[in-house]
Every structure is written in C-alpha cells, then in structure tokens.
Amino acid sequence: MHFLTAAGSLLLPLFLFGLVCGAQSHTSAESRKDDDPRTPIELYFQAHALGKGELIEQAFTPDARIKFVDKGELKEWTRDEFAKRFQQPAADEYRRVRRVESLDVTGTAASAVLTLNYPQVEFTDHLSLLKIGGQWKIVGKIFSAEHRDSGQEALKATHQRSLPFEPRKIIGNIYYVGANLISSFLIVTPAGNILLDTGPIQMLPQVTANIEELGFRLQDVKMLLNSHAHDDHCGGLAEVKRRTGATVIASQLDGELMMHGGKGDFYWGDDATYEPVAPDRIVSDGESVELGGVSLTAHLTPGHTKGCTSWSMRVNEDGKNYDVLFLCGLTVSSYKLTNNNNYPNIVQDARETLRRLGGMHADVVLASHGFYFDLEGKAARQKAGAPNPFVDAGELGRHIAEMEKDLEETLQAQERQR
C-alpha cells in the first residue's frame, strides 16, 4: 500500500510534466509552421492536389490578386474567383508534378517561383508573400502557361531524335546494336544470342541492320530480355518474338504492363502504348537466366517503373574477367513523388534501389539510354584507339551519387508531406 501511494505521488507530477511539455512542443511546432513561408505554398499545392478551394482561401489573403496573360490580354482573378476553380482532384493528378524552384525571404516579405508540370501544359507561378499578424500569406500571383504535345506526340518526337548509331563490340561477347539515345544490346553465345531491349518498333529496322552489320542475324536471337516496360525499350518485343520465336523474359510487374501494351502505367497512363506481348518467363530478384553457357542475373531495381530490372553478367576478355551491369532507368525526377496514389511507395523503392546498386561492383556500366553511360563519348575514344573506355570501375559509384542527389533535390522541390 505504501508502494502504490509512493508511485502515485510520483506519477502525477510526471504526467502533468508530460502534458506541459507536449503542449509546449505542439505550440513550438505550430509556431515554426506559422513562421515558415513554405506553409502557404504547401496549402496552395494541396488545393491543386485535392481540388479544395478552401485551401486557397487559407493560403491567400482576401484581397490577393491572380494575374495572367490570355491570348495577349492581361487578365485578373480575385482570390475567391480563383478558389472556385478548385472543385475536385484532376483525373490525371498522378501525373501532375509541382515544384518550388526558388524561395527568397527578406524580413517579412518573400517571393517564390513555382512550376506546375502537367501532362499537356506547364505553368510557371511567381508568388509574392507577406508575413501578416505572425502568419505567412500569399498576397499575389502572376502565372504563365506553356502548352505542349500530348504524351504520344512527345514520345514520337523522342523517337525521331534518336539517330542511327554505328554498332560495335563493347567487351567480351557484348555488342551495342541500338540508336544513339535508346540502347539495345546483343549478347552472343554458342547456342544462339540474347537481345536486351529492342527499342520502340520504329527503331527495329536500325537494330536489325546493326546486328547484320556485325555479322550476326536477328533470326539467331533465342532470348529476349527487357530492362523496363516502356515503349522506347520494349515496343519492338512482340515483332521480334514473331520473327524469331525467342523466349521473352521479364519481371512480374513489368511483365503485367507489357501484357497490357503499356496501358495503365503509373505515370504515362494510356499515353505510351505499344503492341502487347506476354512474357514466356517471369524472373524474380536474384534469379539467373542461361543460354549457351552465358548467365545473366536479374536485379529488381524499381522506381523508374515498378518492375524495372537491371541485369549483371561476367565476361572474359584477353584472359581477364569483368563484371558488367546493365542498368535499368534510375531517374524518377519527372514523376510525382509525394501523395502519388498510383505508386505510393515510389520514394522508398527509388532509395532502396540506389542503396542496393551502390553496394554492387561493376567494371563496365551500361544502361537503357546511351547518355546514361556516355555512349557517344566512349565510342569516339574507342574509335581513336584508346584502351577500352567502357571499362571504368568507378562509374557506378559516380552515377549512383548523381542519382541520389537528383532524387533528394527533386523530393525537396516537390510538395512535401507534413
């Protein structure tokens, strides 16, 4: 009984102390929130994401003015007129990326430049903010709009910019047979050959010609591997499978996307479609595929797509072994990284991918796009007779560091979750 009384007399003041500390902590947090000029910007971003006009009313002062140029004429909305435009989330919200490009604060005044990158238009907002009564508010906004092509038209333009490229041996039994921007790799074995990525269907004649120029035949391809299920990397898979009867191998999640011809992609939606193709075999993380004594290991590296797959193998040249890594795309900076209902764990996946790849060793780094591994620069040095420029054991670490920086800076620039 004395123990309980003593415990009770001790717990009461500790409990009260906890309440006081909690209240102070909450007040401190609220104070910091009010003192942060990003707070009304986040409310503004949330108004866009959620389609809630009341958040505009919280972020802007009642007398705020929103100005813009429409067909050469300067126009203006009041705050309330602007708020009425927010009725519900947009159908393509999963593709809408909002960023704080700059924020300058001087005393109780601030200015910010925002970009709101939507599928067919990019808005640039210039905001003026003031600290009024201890709270930051947006007092004015001037914006401009730049319209762009639809998703399919944008992809066609990218395909057109991808130019023919002289095929070449990279190292060992690995050959480059793609275009200058979009990669395709031929891996030669005694039992037939492996093709990693076909490019879009428009690039297939280039790939076929490159294979033949090197003295091989498309018909000898027995295995078709894929880095990820975007049109510019697997759009030609169905046609190559028809011509060769090769086995198509992919990850579970990207295999499902391939079966739908790219429809339902978490970013592109139905804008980047291609002829559907069903994988003959699904590979899991760490699983190997073999042909003619050549083995490649699948590494699931999600982020760029949900089932993005990097592949590794070992080659021998002049009596020396080399570890080769074919990277799937690692960029996620063009995607919506927060509040993305179509891919809620995109940031976690991207970070884990970079962490895992950062722990790997590669003497040769190749990738799904030529510019990721300086294809043109290395090819020029190779042609000039330099020691194999594709061998660079430090390249993977440098690339991962660059991608980590890109991810974290993009995450900070996009709208945050409190």
C-alpha positions as CSV (number, residue, x, y, z in Angstrom):
1,M,0.0,0.0,0.0
2,H,2.8,2.4,0.8
3,F,4.4,1.4,-2.6
4,L,1.3,2.3,-4.5
5,T,0.9,5.6,-2.7
6,A,4.5,6.5,-3.4
7,A,4.2,5.5,-7.1
8,G,1.0,7.5,-7.4
9,S,2.6,10.6,-5.9
10,L,5.4,10.3,-8.4
11,L,3.4,9.6,-11.5
12,L,1.0,12.6,-11.1
13,P,3.7,15.3,-11.4
14,L,5.4,13.3,-14.2
15,F,2.1,13.1,-16.1
16,L,1.5,16.8,-15.6
17,F,5.0,17.5,-16.8
18,G,4.3,15.4,-19.9
19,L,1.2,17.4,-20.6
20,V,3.1,20.7,-20.2
21,C,6.0,19.5,-22.4
22,G,3.6,18.2,-25.0
23,A,1.7,21.5,-25.1
24,Q,4.9,23.4,-25.4
25,S,6.2,21.1,-28.2
26,H,2.8,21.5,-30.0
27,T,2.9,25.2,-29.6
28,S,6.5,25.3,-30.8
29,A,5.7,23.2,-33.8
30,E,2.7,25.5,-34.7
31,S,5.0,28.5,-34.2
32,R,7.5,27.1,-36.6
33,K,4.8,26.3,-39.1
34,D,3.5,29.8,-39.0
35,D,7.0,31.2,-39.3
36,D,7.7,29.1,-42.5
37,P,6.9,30.9,-45.8
38,R,6.6,27.4,-47.4
39,T,3.4,26.8,-45.4
40,P,1.0,28.8,-47.6
41,I,2.8,27.3,-50.7
42,E,2.1,23.8,-49.4
43,L,-1.6,24.8,-48.8
44,Y,-1.6,26.0,-52.4
45,F,-0.2,22.8,-53.7
46,Q,-2.6,20.8,-51.7
47,A,-5.5,22.8,-53.1
48,H,-4.4,21.7,-56.6
49,A,-3.9,18.0,-55.5
50,L,-7.1,17.7,-53.6
51,G,-9.3,20.1,-55.5
52,K,-10.3,22.1,-52.4
53,G,-11.0,25.8,-52.8
54,E,-11.0,26.3,-49.0
55,L,-7.2,25.7,-49.0
56,I,-6.8,28.6,-51.5
57,E,-8.7,30.8,-49.0
58,Q,-6.3,29.7,-46.3
59,A,-3.2,30.3,-48.4
60,F,-4.1,33.6,-49.9
61,T,-5.1,36.9,-48.4
62,P,-8.7,38.0,-49.1
63,D,-7.5,40.9,-51.3
64,A,-4.9,38.8,-53.2
65,R,-4.9,39.1,-57.0
66,I,-4.1,36.4,-59.5
67,K,-2.9,37.8,-62.8
68,F,-2.1,36.1,-66.1
69,V,-1.9,36.7,-69.9
70,D,-4.5,35.0,-72.0
71,K,-4.2,35.4,-75.8
72,G,-2.2,38.6,-75.4
73,E,-4.6,40.2,-72.9
74,L,-3.8,40.7,-69.2
75,K,-6.5,39.2,-67.0
76,E,-7.1,39.0,-63.3
77,W,-9.0,36.9,-60.8
78,T,-9.8,37.6,-57.2
79,R,-8.9,35.1,-54.6
80,D,-12.5,33.9,-54.3
81,E,-12.8,33.6,-58.1
82,F,-9.6,31.6,-58.2
83,A,-10.8,29.3,-55.3
84,K,-14.0,28.4,-57.2
85,R,-11.9,26.8,-59.8
86,F,-10.9,24.0,-57.4
87,Q,-13.8,21.6,-57.3
88,Q,-12.2,18.1,-57.2
89,P,-8.9,16.4,-57.9
90,A,-8.0,16.2,-61.6
91,A,-8.2,12.8,-63.3
92,D,-4.6,13.0,-64.2
93,E,-3.4,14.1,-60.7
94,Y,-1.0,11.2,-60.6
95,R,1.0,12.8,-63.4
96,R,1.0,16.4,-62.0
97,V,4.3,17.4,-60.6
98,R,4.6,20.7,-58.6
99,R,8.0,22.1,-57.6
100,V,9.3,25.1,-55.6
101,E,12.1,26.3,-57.9
102,S,13.2,29.2,-55.7
103,L,12.2,30.9,-52.5
104,D,13.7,34.2,-51.4
105,V,12.9,35.7,-48.0
106,T,13.8,39.2,-46.8
107,G,12.4,40.0,-43.4
108,T,8.6,39.8,-43.6
109,A,8.4,39.6,-47.4
110,A,9.2,36.7,-49.7
111,S,9.0,35.8,-53.3
112,A,8.8,32.3,-54.9
113,V,8.9,30.7,-58.3
114,L,6.9,27.5,-58.7
115,T,6.5,25.2,-61.7
116,L,3.3,23.1,-62.1
117,N,4.2,20.5,-64.6
118,Y,1.1,18.9,-66.1
119,P,0.8,16.4,-69.0
120,Q,-0.1,19.0,-71.6
121,V,0.8,22.3,-70.0
122,E,3.5,23.7,-67.7
123,F,2.6,26.6,-65.5
124,T,5.2,29.0,-64.0
125,D,4.0,30.9,-61.0
126,H,5.6,33.9,-59.4
127,L,4.2,34.4,-55.9
128,S,4.5,37.4,-53.6
129,L,4.2,36.6,-49.8
130,L,4.0,38.7,-46.7
131,K,4.1,37.8,-43.0
132,I,0.8,39.3,-41.6
133,G,-0.1,39.0,-38.0
134,G,2.6,36.4,-37.5
135,Q,1.4,34.2,-40.4
136,W,2.7,34.0,-43.9
137,K,0.2,34.5,-46.7
138,I,0.3,34.7,-50.5
139,V,-0.7,38.3,-51.5
140,G,-0.3,38.0,-55.3
141,K,0.4,35.5,-58.1
142,I,1.3,36.0,-61.7
143,F,1.5,33.0,-63.9
144,S,2.2,31.9,-67.5
145,A,1.4,28.7,-69.3
146,E,3.3,26.8,-71.9
147,H,1.4,24.2,-73.8
148,R,3.0,21.0,-75.0
149,D,2.3,18.0,-77.2
150,S,0.3,15.0,-75.9
151,G,2.1,12.1,-74.5
152,Q,2.1,10.1,-77.8
153,E,3.3,13.1,-79.8
154,A,6.1,13.7,-77.2
155,L,7.2,10.1,-77.5
156,K,7.2,10.3,-81.3
157,A,9.5,13.4,-81.1
158,T,11.9,11.5,-78.8
159,H,12.0,8.5,-81.2
160,Q,12.7,10.9,-84.1
161,R,15.6,12.5,-82.2
162,S,17.1,9.0,-81.7
163,L,19.5,8.7,-84.6
164,P,21.2,5.7,-86.1
165,F,24.5,4.7,-84.4
166,E,27.4,2.6,-85.6
167,P,27.2,-0.8,-83.9
168,R,30.2,-2.0,-82.0
169,K,31.7,-4.6,-79.7
170,I,31.7,-3.3,-76.1
171,I,33.6,-6.0,-74.3
172,G,33.8,-9.8,-74.5
173,N,30.6,-11.2,-76.1
174,I,28.6,-7.9,-75.6
175,Y,27.7,-5.7,-78.6
176,Y,25.9,-2.4,-78.9
177,V,23.2,-2.5,-81.6
178,G,20.9,0.4,-80.6
179,A,20.5,4.0,-81.6
180,N,22.4,7.0,-80.1
181,L,19.8,7.7,-77.4
182,I,18.0,4.4,-77.0
183,S,20.0,1.3,-76.1
184,S,19.8,-2.3,-77.4
185,F,22.5,-4.9,-76.6
186,L,23.3,-8.2,-78.3
187,I,24.9,-10.9,-76.2
188,V,26.4,-13.7,-78.3
189,T,26.5,-17.3,-77.2
190,P,27.3,-20.6,-78.9
191,A,23.6,-21.7,-78.6
192,G,22.1,-18.5,-80.1
193,N,22.0,-14.9,-79.0
194,I,20.4,-12.8,-76.4
195,L,18.8,-9.4,-77.1
196,L,18.4,-7.0,-74.2
197,D,15.8,-4.3,-75.2
198,T,14.5,-3.8,-78.7
199,G,13.8,-0.1,-78.6
200,P,10.4,1.1,-80.0
201,I,9.0,-0.6,-83.0
202,Q,10.2,2.4,-85.1
203,M,13.8,1.5,-84.2
204,L,13.7,-2.2,-85.1
205,P,15.0,-1.7,-88.7
206,Q,18.1,0.0,-87.2
207,V,18.6,-2.8,-84.7
208,T,18.2,-5.4,-87.3
209,A,20.7,-3.6,-89.7
210,N,23.2,-3.2,-86.8
211,I,23.0,-6.8,-85.9
212,E,23.7,-7.8,-89.5
213,E,26.5,-5.3,-89.9
214,L,28.3,-7.0,-87.0
215,G,28.0,-10.4,-88.9
216,F,25.1,-11.8,-86.9
217,R,21.4,-12.4,-87.7
218,L,18.2,-11.3,-85.9
219,Q,16.9,-14.8,-86.5
220,D,19.5,-16.3,-84.2
221,V,18.1,-14.4,-81.2
222,K,16.8,-17.1,-78.8
223,M,16.2,-15.0,-75.7
224,L,14.7,-11.5,-75.3
225,L,15.4,-9.7,-72.0
226,N,13.9,-6.3,-71.0
227,S,15.1,-3.5,-68.8
228,H,11.6,-2.0,-68.3
229,A,8.2,-2.0,-69.9
230,H,8.2,1.5,-71.6
231,D,7.6,1.8,-75.3
232,D,11.1,3.1,-76.1
233,H,12.6,-0.1,-74.6
234,C,10.2,-2.9,-75.4
235,G,7.9,-1.6,-78.1
236,G,9.5,-4.0,-80.6
237,L,9.4,-7.1,-78.5
238,A,6.2,-8.5,-80.0
239,E,7.5,-8.2,-83.5
240,V,11.0,-9.7,-82.7
241,K,9.2,-12.6,-80.9
242,R,7.1,-13.2,-84.1
243,R,10.2,-13.2,-86.3
244,T,12.5,-15.3,-84.1
245,G,10.3,-17.3,-81.7
246,A,12.6,-16.1,-78.9
247,T,11.7,-16.5,-75.2
248,V,10.6,-13.2,-73.7
249,I,11.7,-12.8,-70.1
250,A,10.7,-10.0,-67.7
251,S,9.8,-9.2,-64.1
252,Q,6.4,-9.8,-62.7
253,L,5.2,-6.2,-62.5
254,D,6.7,-5.0,-65.8
255,G,5.6,-8.2,-67.4
256,E,2.0,-7.3,-66.5
257,L,2.5,-3.9,-68.0
258,M,3.8,-5.5,-71.2
259,M,0.8,-7.7,-71.5
260,H,-1.4,-4.6,-71.4
261,G,0.8,-2.9,-74.1
262,G,1.8,-0.2,-71.7
263,K,-1.7,0.7,-70.7
264,G,-2.2,1.7,-67.1
265,D,1.3,2.8,-66.5
266,F,1.6,4.7,-63.2
267,Y,2.9,7.8,-65.0
268,W,2.0,7.6,-68.6
269,G,-1.4,6.2,-68.1
270,D,-2.6,5.0,-71.6
271,D,-0.5,7.6,-73.5
272,A,2.6,5.4,-74.2
273,T,1.1,2.2,-75.6
274,Y,2.7,-0.5,-77.9
275,E,1.8,-3.9,-79.2
276,P,1.1,-6.1,-76.1
277,V,3.4,-9.1,-75.5
278,A,3.2,-11.8,-72.9
279,P,6.4,-12.9,-71.2
280,D,7.2,-16.6,-71.5
281,R,9.1,-16.5,-68.2
282,I,8.9,-14.3,-65.1
283,V,12.1,-13.7,-63.2
284,S,12.4,-12.7,-59.5
285,D,15.2,-10.7,-57.8
286,G,18.5,-12.5,-57.9
287,E,17.3,-15.2,-60.4
288,S,19.6,-16.1,-63.3
289,V,18.9,-17.0,-66.9
290,E,21.3,-19.0,-69.0
291,L,21.9,-19.7,-72.7
292,G,25.0,-21.3,-74.2
293,G,27.0,-21.2,-71.1
294,V,26.3,-17.5,-70.6
295,S,24.5,-16.4,-67.4
296,L,22.8,-13.1,-66.6
297,T,21.3,-12.3,-63.2
298,A,18.2,-10.2,-62.7
299,H,18.2,-7.4,-60.1
300,L,14.9,-5.8,-59.4
301,T,15.5,-2.0,-59.2
302,P,12.1,-0.4,-59.1
303,G,11.4,3.3,-59.2
304,H,11.5,4.3,-62.9
305,T,8.9,1.5,-63.3
306,K,7.5,-0.8,-60.7
307,G,9.3,-3.8,-62.1
308,C,12.4,-2.1,-63.5
309,T,15.2,-4.8,-63.9
310,S,18.9,-4.3,-64.1
311,W,21.0,-7.2,-65.3
312,S,24.5,-8.3,-64.4
313,M,26.9,-10.8,-66.0
314,R,30.6,-11.6,-66.1
315,V,32.6,-11.6,-69.3
316,N,36.2,-12.6,-70.1
317,E,38.5,-10.6,-72.5
318,D,42.2,-11.2,-73.0
319,G,42.2,-13.6,-70.1
320,K,40.7,-11.2,-67.6
321,N,37.2,-11.3,-66.1
322,Y,35.0,-8.2,-65.9
323,D,31.7,-7.6,-64.1
324,V,29.2,-5.9,-66.4
325,L,26.0,-4.2,-65.2
326,F,23.1,-3.2,-67.5
327,L,21.2,-0.5,-65.6
328,C,17.5,0.0,-65.9
329,G,16.5,3.6,-65.8
330,L,17.1,5.2,-62.4
331,T,15.5,8.6,-62.9
332,V,12.3,9.5,-61.1
333,S,12.6,13.3,-61.1
334,S,9.9,13.7,-63.7
335,Y,7.4,11.8,-61.6
336,K,5.1,12.9,-58.8
337,L,7.0,11.7,-55.7
338,T,4.6,12.6,-52.9
339,N,0.9,11.8,-52.5
340,N,1.2,9.6,-55.6
341,N,-1.8,7.2,-55.2
342,N,-0.7,5.3,-58.3
343,Y,2.7,4.5,-56.8
344,P,2.6,5.3,-53.1
345,N,6.0,3.8,-52.3
346,I,7.9,5.3,-55.2
347,V,10.4,7.2,-53.0
348,Q,11.1,4.1,-50.8
349,D,11.6,2.0,-53.9
350,A,13.9,4.5,-55.5
351,R,16.0,4.9,-52.4
352,E,16.3,1.2,-51.8
353,T,17.3,0.7,-55.4
354,L,20.1,3.2,-55.2
355,R,21.2,1.7,-51.9
356,R,21.4,-1.8,-53.3
357,L,23.1,-0.7,-56.5
358,G,25.5,1.4,-54.5
359,G,26.7,-1.8,-52.8
360,M,27.5,-3.6,-56.1
361,H,30.7,-3.7,-58.1
362,A,30.8,-3.2,-61.9
363,D,33.8,-2.8,-64.1
364,V,31.5,-1.9,-67.0
365,V,28.3,0.1,-66.6
366,L,25.8,0.1,-69.5
367,A,22.2,1.4,-69.4
368,S,18.9,1.7,-71.2
369,H,19.8,5.1,-72.7
370,G,23.2,6.0,-74.2
371,F,23.5,9.3,-72.4
372,Y,23.5,7.5,-69.0
373,F,26.9,5.9,-69.7
374,D,28.4,8.4,-72.2
375,L,27.9,6.1,-75.2
376,E,28.9,8.6,-77.8
377,G,32.0,9.9,-76.0
378,K,33.2,6.4,-75.2
379,A,32.6,5.3,-78.8
380,A,34.7,8.2,-80.1
381,R,37.6,7.3,-77.7
382,Q,37.3,3.7,-78.7
383,K,37.5,4.5,-82.4
384,A,40.6,6.7,-81.7
385,G,42.3,3.6,-80.3
386,A,42.2,4.3,-76.6
387,P,42.2,1.5,-74.1
388,N,38.7,0.2,-73.7
389,P,36.8,3.3,-72.4
390,F,33.8,1.2,-71.4
391,V,35.9,-0.3,-68.6
392,D,35.6,2.1,-65.6
393,A,35.2,0.6,-62.1
394,G,34.4,4.0,-60.6
395,E,31.5,4.8,-62.9
396,L,28.7,3.1,-61.0
397,G,29.6,4.9,-57.8
398,R,29.6,8.3,-59.6
399,H,26.3,7.6,-61.3
400,I,24.6,6.4,-58.1
401,A,25.8,9.6,-56.3
402,E,24.3,11.7,-59.1
403,M,21.0,9.9,-59.0
404,E,20.8,10.2,-55.2
405,K,21.3,13.9,-55.4
406,D,18.7,14.2,-58.2
407,L,16.2,12.2,-56.1
408,E,16.6,14.2,-52.9
409,E,16.7,17.6,-54.6
410,T,13.6,16.7,-56.5
411,L,11.8,15.5,-53.4
412,Q,12.6,18.8,-51.6
413,A,11.5,20.8,-54.6
414,Q,8.1,19.0,-54.9
415,E,5.3,19.4,-52.5
416,R,6.1,18.0,-49.0
417,Q,4.0,15.8,-46.6
418,R,3.9,17.1,-43.1
